[in-house]
Amino acid sequence: MKILILLFGLTAALGTAGKKTASDVKEIKHRQEMRELERYPNLLPEVVITISRDSLMK
């Protein structure tokens, strides 16, 4: 019985460690991506919408 409890505890500890490692890897990846994007200027196109006053009067 003690062995089963020990195995369950070991499995739970390994699962928790794996989950923490996965979240850390995601956070590090996000930080690296943000650092890379800071080097580039804003690459989004600028959209200017114009409308004539004549079309508003209709």
N, C-alpha and C positions, 0 to 999 in steps of 0.2 A: 504494500500500500504506500509506503514511504517513497519507493522508487517511482510510482506513478505520479505522486505529488511533485517530486523533484523533476521528473520529465515534463510535466505540465508547466511548472515554473520556468524551466529552461526554455521551453518552446515560447511561452509568453514573453520572456525577456528578449529572445532573438527576434520575435515579431515586432516588438516595440522598437528595438534598435534599428531594424530594417526600415520601419516606417519613418523614424526620425532622420535616418540617413537620406531617404528619398526626398523628404521635405527640404533638407539642407541643400541637396543637389539642385532642386528646383529653384531655390532662393539664389544660389550662387550663379546659376545659369541666367536668371532674370537680371541680376546685377551686372553681369558681363555684357548682356545684350544692351542694357541701358547705357553703359559706358561707351560701347561701340557707336550707338546712335548719337551720343553727344558730340562726336567728332564731325558729323555731317550737318550741313545747313538744312533748313526746312525744305524738303524736296516735294512738298505738296504743291500742286498748281494753284495759282491764284485765279479765282473765278470772279469776274466783274459782271454783274447783271445790270443792263441798262434798258430803259424803256422810255419811249417818247411820250410827251404829254398828250399828244393827239390820241394815242391809243387809250389813255386813261379817261378821256372825255366821252368816249363812245358808250 
